Amino acid sequence: MQSQAKAYMDVKIDESWKRHIGAEFDKPYFAALTDFVRDEYRRGTCYPPGRLIFNAFNLCPFDKVKVVIIGQDPYHEPGQAQGLCFSVNDGVAFPPSLVNIFKEIEADTGTPVPASGSLVRWAEQGVLLLNATLTVRAHAAGSHQRHGWEEFTDAVIRALSAGRDHLVFILWGAYAQSKAQLVDQQRHLVLRSAHPSPLSAHRGFFGNHHFSLTNQYLAKYGIEPIKW
């Protein structure tokens, strides 16, 4: 059963990531995590849909990453989660944090608020939209935390820090900022601010200029900026 479970998780991630973090799939914690996730999806509704658990990686191969935005865990209500942090499917109402993200982009760069809350367009440009926990039980925020996902996504951050140069890591809120210790800040730019949640956005998220600062840094190193 464990080998079947492992294969279920393993085959759904882009080959470029397997080359850099493939060893994680052979570790005991990942076998236990896979069994847990499979059991949770069997027992009831979980998000995102199984085929989208590794969507962030499949849309943004390792060697194409320019920017890493770190979230905590997926949206847990119907139709929202698509395997990309802060992003929702086309036609879904914008969650409050995403509303504030788009407000800051408009204020910072002049880019108008889009019609869709899907951030697939960012992922395809090289923005890794990484939740620390990649799955969640319906209506139960944080329900899949501390089962192994964090160990896996920490390994992802370390691999990017060690294997790439001149990335931008965008860390909103205390949880995301705790990941700064995984990044070589001599090689990469780390941007920190309050979280875009309505509870904290007015305490430093608005006016952080992270989107323009990201593009300035990328341009400095001859990397094509992101069309936010």
C-alpha angles and dihedrals in degrees: 000000000000093000091049090049092048091051090050090058097035101056094055099067126086115262093239089064093047089059092056105032102017091116089069090068091062096052122104094240091059093051089052091046092051092051090049093049094046090050092049092051090048093050098051148321117324133171142272103027109262094253089058100049090103096031093123090058096043093052093044115040118207096255093048097055114120102157134025120204113188124210130174110236138333127282108270104207126090119286097003111094119075101164095268120103115249091002127116133190122270112280095023118122112256113258113233095257091052090049088056093046090055091046091054092047090053093047093044103041107011092243107146121236107272127234093238131054092210111118094192087115089062093048091052089054093054106276110137104209097200125183112198087224114040102199139038139184114250114271092001114101113206093010094133097043120120095024097105106284092106091056090052096047092045086057088052091054092047092049092052092046092051100036103043138046133220099015123155117229112198112200118186118185133002096290095054091042089058086069092064089090089068093059128083098230092193089066102034142038116246117197119193133186143137118297119269091238113123087243092065111011093100090054095072111314094092108071095019090123090209094149096054092039089053092053093045090054094047092048090050088063096042094257119141110253123239120261097225 
